[in-house]
Amino acid sequence: MPDLRKDPITGRWVIIATDRARRPDDFTRESVVPKNGRLCPFCVGNESKTPPEVLAYRTGGASNHEGWHLRVVPNKFPALRVEGSLDRQGEGLYDRMNGIGAHEVIIESTNHKASPGALTEKEYEDTYFAFRDRMLDLKKDRRLRYILIFKNYGENAGATLEHPHSQLIALPVVPKRVIEEMDGAKRHFDYRERCIYCDIIQHESQSQQRVVLETDQFTVICPYASRFPFEVWIMPRRHASHFETIETSAVRNLAWVTRVLMRKMEKALESPPFNMILSTAPVQDAPYDHTHWHIQIIPKLTRVAGFEWGTGFYINPTPPEEAARFLREIGLP
């Protein structure tokens, strides 16, 4: 059983993933594998190589067989497990609990070699519907308090499989970083009685300095205090704290926005590795007026090193205004 342990100094929780246990000589550099779909557990025809699916969108076929165009399966080597009880304990000054949660993989396409820019609008649409459907299902488990959905693309971003996929991890605690962001948004709301994210959208839409693209439902920006070169946020123009409340029309528009953005980034930055994070409110909480779901996309163009780890400061050599202008002006066929 994985272990959740709380740092008594910072209040940060750490997952001790015993199911992924390694000895010191096991920490060799991993490559993105496999390079061909014949061996890939996510490819059509290899359904038996994954745990049984928990969700699939199909054009035909039986569960766990061919005929799907999107599948969601439990991670074969999960960081957390859904079975068991939390069993919260104190060990002297330390706090721990069992690593209860869920760890799932969203297989976004049947095309093993599709890059993010090559995925179709329909594939993005299905992916976002799958995010919503899994969040709505998992939040029924009252033990689960926060659901993080993320994508690692490319070896330098932490991907170990080439096939297009995202991951979902449902946690029994709200991560410290999420709490800090929500507290900052709450301070702004208490002072101004407005959502900070709504204010950012309005300001950026008016100034246009850091806007990459806009629709009637979404604004895409390089944030003012970007931590990394070409960091991009996708923000819904209509206030909503929880992603799982997204409407069908917004999913379709978000799919179009994401595909356009991915194509721009591939053309501008030559298919960079990146991390994508869906930031949303804790699933057991009622809707908030002060916080606002959004998607962060962080290309891995620089390295986080000693200064960043030691201070929490980031050194970004590319002004967000320049990054936004560059992406905005990228023409697409």
C-alpha atoms as one frame of an Amber mdcrd trajectory, in Angstrom:
protein
   0.000   0.000   0.000   1.399   3.455  -0.880   2.022   5.829   2.031   1.092
   9.520   2.331   3.433  11.418   4.668   3.165  15.061   5.727   6.238  17.270
   5.946   5.942  18.804   9.469   7.790  21.975   8.371   6.022  22.951   5.141
   2.748  21.023   5.480   3.400  19.405   2.092   2.199  15.834   1.556   4.511
  13.326  -0.126   3.524  10.000  -1.712   5.858   7.144  -0.814   4.921   4.909
  -3.758   5.848   1.494  -2.417   4.351  -0.212  -5.478   7.038   1.528  -7.523
   9.828   0.679  -5.056  13.355   0.853  -6.407  16.799   0.123  -5.079  19.593
   2.651  -5.643  20.934   0.766  -8.660  17.478   0.796 -10.308  17.599   4.551
 -10.975  18.925   4.428 -14.494  17.832   6.948 -17.085  14.569   5.842 -18.724
  13.800   6.328 -22.410  10.458   6.982 -24.011   9.395   3.453 -24.956   8.256
   1.676 -26.911   8.910   3.393 -30.222   6.634   1.098 -32.205   2.968   0.392
 -31.652   3.372  -3.398 -31.870   4.785  -3.396 -28.334   2.794  -0.439 -26.961
   0.178  -1.378 -24.335  -1.982   1.591 -25.392  -2.305   0.586 -29.052  -5.347
  -1.041 -30.654  -5.079  -4.810 -30.363  -3.068  -4.657 -27.140  -6.016  -4.091
 -24.774  -5.050  -7.155 -22.717  -1.778  -5.427 -21.772  -3.594  -2.831 -19.632
  -5.869  -3.232 -16.610  -9.583  -3.402 -17.559 -10.931  -0.089 -18.843 -13.065
   2.109 -16.572 -14.355   4.213 -19.483 -14.258   3.913 -23.267 -15.801   5.764
 -26.178 -16.458   3.212 -28.905 -17.641   2.811 -32.458 -18.084  -0.910 -31.855
 -16.637  -3.960 -30.165 -16.870  -5.278 -26.617 -15.218  -3.820 -23.534 -11.447
  -4.268 -23.446 -11.340  -5.174 -27.126 -10.865  -3.286 -30.367 -13.424  -0.747
 -31.571 -12.591   2.117 -29.196 -11.385   5.597 -30.053 -10.636   6.643 -26.444
  -9.976   4.470 -23.404  -9.421   5.184 -19.710  -7.629   2.478 -17.731  -6.107
   2.264 -14.240  -2.372   2.886 -14.221  -0.570  -0.458 -14.133   1.902   0.945
 -11.577  -0.305   3.330  -9.554   0.988   6.005  -7.213  -2.201   5.526  -5.134
  -4.776   2.731  -4.727  -8.536   2.986  -4.376  -8.899  -0.072  -2.110  -8.675
   0.213   1.678  -9.150   2.879   4.321  -7.231   6.077   4.994  -6.115   4.921
   8.460  -4.819   8.354   9.534  -2.102   8.039  12.172   0.326  10.095  14.156
   3.900   8.858  14.631   5.289  11.233  17.237   5.338  14.620  15.511   4.678
  13.050  12.075   1.351  12.533  10.296   0.683   9.774   7.785  -2.170   7.937
   6.096  -2.607   5.137   3.609  -2.160   6.123  -0.016  -5.829   5.939  -0.937
  -6.806   7.432  -4.273  -7.015   6.674  -7.970  -4.411   6.744 -10.732  -5.742
   6.430 -14.276  -4.486   6.835 -17.836  -6.562   8.524 -20.536  -5.528   7.045
 -23.913  -6.420   9.892 -26.233  -6.070   8.346 -29.679  -5.627   5.111 -31.587
  -2.756   6.750 -33.515   0.449   5.745 -31.746   2.602   8.425 -33.347   0.190
  11.406 -33.254   1.839  14.511 -31.801  -0.328  16.979 -29.834  -0.573  19.148
 -32.945  -1.621  16.169 -35.063  -4.497  15.091 -32.824  -7.854  15.947 -34.357
 -10.372  18.362 -32.910 -12.662  15.379 -32.214  -9.889  13.609 -30.304  -9.394
  16.684 -28.103 -13.137  16.917 -27.631 -13.355  13.282 -26.525 -10.377  13.771
 -24.203 -12.020  16.691 -22.404 -15.321  14.807 -22.157 -13.385  11.902 -20.610
 -11.797  14.284 -18.081 -15.260  15.507 -17.117 -16.821  12.041 -16.971 -14.065
  10.583 -14.777 -14.108  13.550 -12.408 -17.876  13.325 -11.993 -17.613   9.609
 -11.262 -14.660   9.765  -8.875 -16.041  12.660  -6.824 -18.799  10.290  -5.648
 -16.111   8.740  -3.426 -16.141  11.137  -0.467 -12.598  10.107   0.510 -11.235
  11.830  -2.603 -10.771  15.573  -2.220  -8.702  16.689  -5.200  -8.404  15.361
  -8.753  -5.351  16.371 -10.758  -5.272  15.763 -14.507  -1.997  16.270 -16.320
  -0.090  15.378 -19.471   3.639  14.773 -19.831   4.718  14.996 -23.447   8.258
  14.079 -24.414  11.068  12.440 -22.484  12.298  15.696 -20.932   8.806  16.314
 -19.555   8.667  12.930 -17.825   6.870  10.805 -20.434   7.910   7.161 -20.635
   5.410   6.147 -23.330   5.135   7.757 -26.743   1.451   6.980 -27.375  -0.812
  10.062 -26.814  -2.147   9.950 -23.271  -2.907  11.996 -20.163  -3.055  10.930
 -16.527  -5.462  11.439 -13.640  -4.547  11.170  -9.965  -7.283  11.514  -7.338
  -5.991  12.437  -3.881  -7.455  12.199  -0.357  -5.940  15.629   0.454  -5.830
  19.015  -1.255  -2.240  19.724  -2.382  -0.415  22.568  -0.647   0.187  24.425
  -3.930  -3.539  24.356  -4.702  -4.329  25.711  -1.237  -1.793  28.515  -1.680
  -3.260  29.527  -5.042  -6.802  29.443  -3.696  -5.796  31.478  -0.624  -4.220
  34.127  -2.867  -7.370  34.269  -4.989  -9.497  34.526  -1.831  -7.487  37.506
  -0.551  -8.113  39.336  -3.819 -11.810  38.496  -3.655 -12.134  39.632  -0.025
 -10.563  42.994  -0.900 -12.149  43.683  -4.316 -15.160  41.341  -4.358 -14.065
  40.046  -7.752 -12.410  36.876  -9.022  -8.709  37.495  -9.722  -8.837  35.213
 -12.753 -11.811  37.090 -14.208  -9.885  40.324 -13.620  -6.835  38.879 -15.409
  -8.951  37.841 -18.392 -10.542  41.282 -18.630  -7.197  43.094 -18.311  -5.400
  40.886 -20.823  -8.258  41.069 -23.316  -8.132  44.852 -23.162  -4.343  45.192
 -23.381  -3.742  42.316 -25.863  -0.020  42.347 -24.940   0.052  38.764 -23.722
  -2.930  37.272 -25.564  -2.116  34.367 -27.890  -5.663  33.792 -29.146  -9.267
  34.384 -28.067 -12.744  33.061 -28.764 -16.077  34.031 -27.262 -15.533  31.313
 -24.615 -11.757  31.169 -23.971  -8.764  33.476 -23.646  -5.258  32.067 -24.104
  -2.417  34.087 -22.564   1.237  33.964 -21.632   0.828  34.966 -17.959   2.324
  38.245 -16.724   4.727  36.517 -14.297   5.496  33.503 -16.500   7.845  31.111
 -14.739   9.026  29.475 -17.953   9.562  30.529 -21.587   6.333  30.221 -23.595
   4.256  29.222 -20.568   0.607  29.437 -21.667  -2.708  29.446 -19.807  -6.086
  28.566 -21.351  -8.805  30.351 -19.343 -12.595  30.137 -19.713 -14.139  33.588
 -20.086 -17.203  32.503 -18.114 -16.485  32.153 -14.402 -16.432  28.570 -13.114
 -14.400  27.126 -10.247 -14.836  23.438 -11.147 -13.852  21.963 -14.514 -16.356
  19.124 -14.189 -19.220  21.628 -14.589 -18.107  22.476 -18.155 -20.883  22.503
 -20.743 -20.821  20.636 -24.058 -20.481  23.785 -26.162 -17.481  24.874 -24.089
 -15.832  21.451 -24.481 -16.111  21.771 -28.245 -14.666  25.271 -28.255 -11.889
  24.216 -25.857 -10.991  21.368 -28.214 -10.634  23.815 -31.120  -8.568  26.241
 -29.005  -6.259  23.473 -27.762  -5.620  22.086 -31.224  -4.820  25.518 -32.660
  -2.497  26.272 -29.734  -0.705  22.918 -30.018  -0.165  23.434 -33.742   1.224
  26.921 -33.100   3.592  25.640 -30.421   4.813  22.779 -32.594   5.508  25.131
 -35.474   7.118  27.845 -33.333   9.143  25.643 -30.986   9.673  22.496 -33.085
   7.471  20.107 -31.093   8.757  20.892 -27.591   8.324  18.553 -24.639   5.806
  20.039 -22.224   3.690  19.498 -19.134  -0.018  20.271 -19.167  -1.871  20.733
 -15.862  -5.597  21.182 -15.325  -6.040  23.505 -12.320  -9.471  23.205 -10.733
 -11.178  23.481  -7.346 -11.375  20.585  -4.848 -14.091  18.204  -5.989 -15.980
  17.961  -2.684 -16.290  21.754  -2.319 -19.259  23.840  -3.422 -18.702  26.314
  -6.302 -16.429  29.234  -5.391 -16.749  32.861  -6.451 -13.041  33.526  -5.944
 -11.288  30.842  -7.995 -11.481  29.817 -11.635 -10.397  26.612 -13.390  -7.771
  26.897 -16.121  -5.214  24.847 -18.041  -1.480  25.523 -17.763   0.904  24.388
 -20.520   4.608  24.572 -19.703   7.145  23.793 -22.462  10.360  22.265 -21.121
  12.803  24.705 -22.716  14.830  25.479 -19.581  15.843  23.439 -16.541  14.811
  23.914 -12.932  18.054  23.850 -10.947  19.509  24.780  -7.556  18.478  28.441
  -7.525  14.847  27.628  -8.287  14.675  24.785  -5.757  16.433  26.857  -3.106
  14.373  30.028  -3.453  11.107  29.255  -5.224  12.120  31.960  -7.730  12.182
  31.208 -11.449  14.442  32.730 -14.084  12.587  33.163 -17.374  14.749  34.457
 -20.257  11.768  35.124 -22.551   9.349  37.974 -21.702   5.730  36.745 -21.901
   4.867  39.695 -24.145   7.417  38.489 -26.698   6.323  34.859 -26.368   2.655
  35.770 -26.863   3.434  37.950 -29.891   5.496  35.173 -31.447   2.778  32.549
 -30.970   0.023  34.950 -32.008   1.728  35.683 -35.321   2.374  32.043 -36.198
   0.264  31.335 -39.276  -1.348  27.931 -39.777  -2.463  26.321 -43.057
